[in-house]
Amino acid sequence: MLDDIYNSPSKYDFFIELTTRGPDAFDKFRQVLVDAGYSEEAKFLETNSPNTDLTLNVIARKRLCYKMNSKPFIGHCFIINNVKFESHSYRYGSDVDAEALHVLFRKLGYNVTNERNLTADEMRAYLKKFSQEDWSAVDSCVLFILSHGDNTDNLDIIYGSDSDFVKKIEIYQMFDNFNCESLRYKPKLFFFQACRGDEEDYGKYPNVSADAARIVKIPTMSNMLAVHSSLPNHKSYRDHEKGTWFCQDLIEVFSSDYLTEDLETMLKTVALKLESRLSMKMCKQVLHIDHFGFKAAIFFCMENVADICEIYDPQKLGMP
């Protein structure tokens, strides 16, 4: 929370941040003030203080959140796990990732399916089929691809088991508002555990010191969030027994924090853990996130934070 406040590039409102920490956060904060010897300050924040209306208004402000409470599943999750290739090395440890991710996303409330060792054309076929799922009864879509990857013509690519490739932009387009209307306005989450090139980050030791058209048209791509295990053109690292760094950290953080934290807060924690690692060659790995018109917060356990959530409703914005 302190990182969010002190490291924010813009003005940060402590009280708004406090409301994201659960329904009892404000009362607990006042008790902390009392325990720390700031009784007068705590009393000032009580409901009978001169600033009661202002304080309550701040507390009452809600976060804009995607609806994430459909039953029996909050979404469909598809995991592609490529480990054996014609012209690339065997991805030892990836099966550990795939199994743990399956368990995790079932725990988060998803209907999870897995496929292993797909060629590039098979990946396209399965992804096309997945994009045409019945999305009317669920609130979100999750795709996780574990494979080798690279960069060609400044575009990220994912290798199939035949060492042919699929471009990430092809994948996004399968789920965009033009090709997948049933997912319109619903969050689409893409996670890629794959290298994005051959560059390695050896790090650095720090020094001591509104118009009418908007109402009737929507973008082709929106409500998408893509999480990449490394920076563009850089490698991702993997333990042959424990799995990839990225998946290890993501599974640990999500399993621990999903009941109360939103997705992007958890990803910040994953980024911190990932950056604390060091490879045998003394290299670093940095998480990279792309937003495509992502408008609201995601809580995988919405019932725990319902009192602070205002559901994102495109109809209120005049969207068709």
N, C-alpha and C positions, 0 to 999 in steps of 0.2 A: 504493500500500500504506500509506504514511504517512497519507494522507487517511482510509483505512478505519479506521486505528487511532485517530488523534487526534480525528477528527470523529464517531466512533461515540457515540451517546447512552448506550450501555450499556458495561459492562466488556468490554474486548477482550483476547483471549488472543493474544499475538504469535506463539507457537509454533504454535497452530492455524492462524493466518493463513499462516504460513510454509509449512505443508504443502500449501497450495493452489497453491503456485508451482512445482510440478513435483517429480519424484523426486530431483533433485540439489540442490534449494534449500537443504536443511539443511547439506550439506557445503560448498556455496558460501558460506553465511552464516558458517560457522566460518572459512573462508579469509579472508573479508573482515575478521573480527575480528583475525586474525593480521596481515594487511597494514596494519591501522589501529593496530597496536601493542598489541592486547589479547590477547596470547598466553595468559596465564593463564586468561582467561575462555573462550577457545577450547578450551583443554585441559580445562577443567571440563566442557565439553559433549561431550567424547569418550566413546566407549562404555565406557571403563573408569573413568569418574568415579563418585563415591559416589552420584550421583543417576541412575545408568544406567537403572534400571527406570522411574523417573518420566519421564525424557526420552524413552525409547523408547515408553512408553505414549502420551505426548502426540503423538509423531510418527505412531504407528500409528492414531490416531483419523482416521476417514475422513469425507468429506463425503457427505451424502445426495444422490444424483443421480438424475435420471430416466434410464432406459435410452435411449440414443441411438446405437445401433450396428447397426440393421437394414440389410440389404443387399437389392437394390442401392441403395435410397434410405432415408434416415433419416426421411423424411416426404414429404407432398404439400404443395406451396405454390401458392396461387392469388393472382394479382395482378390487381386491377381498376383500370384506368387511365381515368378520365373526364376528357376535355380540352375537349370541345365541348358546349355547353349551350343550351337554348332561351332561358333568361332569366338566365343568369349569364355572366360573362366567360370567354373562352378561357383555358385553363390552360397558357400557354406554359412550356416547360421540363419538363412532366410526362412527356413521352415519353422524355426523357433519364433521368429517375428510373426509369421502368418498365424500360427496357432494361438499365440498370446493376443494378437489383434482380434481374432475371431471371438475369443472369450471376453475381451474388453468391450467390444461393440454390442455383443449380446447383453452384457451387463448394463450398458448405456441405454438399452431399449430398442435395438435394431434387429431386423430380420437379416441375418448375415449369410451370404453364400461365398464360396471360394472356388477358384480355378487355379490350376498349376501347370506351368510349362506350356504356355500358349504361344503359337507363332504370331507374327505380326498380323496376318490376315485373320487368324482366330481371335486375336485381341479385338480387332475392329468388329468382328461378327458378334462376339459376346458383349462388347460395350454397346453396340447398336441395340441388341436385345435388351440389355439392362436399361438403356435410356427409354425403352418403350414399355417398361413396367407400368402397372396400374398405380399411379401416384396419387390418385384421388383420396385414398383412405389414410395416407401418411403425410407427415409434415416436412420431411427432409430427405436428402440423398447424400450418401457417402461413398466415395470411391477411393480405394487404397491400392496403389500399384507398387510392387516390390520387384525390381529388375535392374539390369544394367541400363545405363543411359549415357547420353552425350549431347553435343551441340553441333548442328550443321546449318550453315547459312544464317547464323544468329537465332536459330530456333531450337528449343529443347526437343529431344527425341527419346523414346523409350524402346528398348530392344525386345523383340520377341525371341522365343527359344530358337528360331531359325536364324537369328542374328540379323534379320531384317528389322525395320523400325516403324514406329508410329509416332507422328508428331503430336506433342501435347495440344497444340492448337486444334488438331483434328478431334481430340477427345472433348475439349471444351465445346466445340461446335455441335457435337452430338447432343449436348444437354442444354443448348442455348434456347432462348425464347422462341426462335423460329422453328427449330427442329424438335423441340420437346415442350409443347405448350402446356402439358399437364403439370410441369414443374415450375411454371411461371409463378413468380412471387414467392417461391419456396426456396430455402437455402440449399445450395449445392456445394458440398465440401469435397475437395480433391486433395489427397495426400500422396506424394511421390517420394518413395525411398529409392533413389537412383543417382548415380553420378550425373553431372551436367557438363563434364569436360575433364581435362587432365590436370588442370592447375591445382596447386597445393598452397595453402595459406600457412606460412611459417610464423605468422604473428609478428609482434613487435614488443620489445620490452619497454614499458612506459618510463618516461623521465621521472625523476623524483618529484620534481616539481608538478422567373416564370413567364411563359407565353402560351398561346392557344395550342400550338403543335404538341406541347408537352402533355396536354390532357388526353390526346387521342393516340399518341405514339409512345412506345416504350423502346429502350435500347435492345439491340440484339442479344447482348450479354449483360446479365445483371444478377444480383443475389448469389454470386459465385465467390468462393474463397479457395485459393490453391496454396497448399503448404508444401514447400520443397525442402528436402533434407539438407541442401547445401546451396551456396551462392551460385549464380550463373558461371558456367565454365569451370566449376570446381568439383573436386572429388567428394564422395561420401565415404565414411569409414564403417567397417564392419568387423565384429568379433566372430570368429568361426564357431564358437560354442554358445555365446550369449546373444548373438544377433547384432543388428546394426545399432550404432550409437543413438540415432534418431528414434528408432522404434523403442529401444529400451527406455529412454527418457520420457517419451510420450506416454507409454503404457504406465510407467510409474506415476507420473503426474496426474494423468486423467483418472486412474484408479483411486488415487488419494483425494482428489479435489472436485470431482464432477458433481457431487451432491450440492455444493454451494457456489462454485466458481463458474464464470462464463468461459466460453471457448477461448476467446482471445487473451484473457488473463492467464489461463492455463498454458497457452502457447508461449506467453512471455516467460513463464517459469521453465518450460521446456527449453527455450532459447538460452536462459541463464545456465541451466545444467549442461546443455550441449557445449557451450563455450568454455566450460570449466575443464573439458576433456583435452587430452594431448595424445597424439599418435606416437608410435615408435620412432617416427622420423621428426618428432617435435612439431607436428602440424596441427592446425586448428580447423574446426568446422562451425559454420554459421548458418542458422536457420533463415530461410527466406520465405516471405508470405506475399502473395499477390491478391489484391482485392479487385473484383469486377462488380462494381455497383453493390457492394455489400452494405446494407443499411442499418442493421440492428444487431443486438447481442443474441447469442445462443446459450441457453442453459439446458443441459441435457436432463436435468431433474427440475423441471419448471415448477412443480407443486411446492418445492421448498422456497421459492422466491416469488411466488405469484403476487405478493403484496407490493413488490417493487417493479413489476413488469407492466408495461403498456404494450399490448400486442400490435405488431406492425400490420396495418390494415390498408392495402393499396386502394380500396374503394374510397377511403377518406381523402386520398390524394387525387381523386378523379381518374384513376387508372381504369382502363377497360377490363 
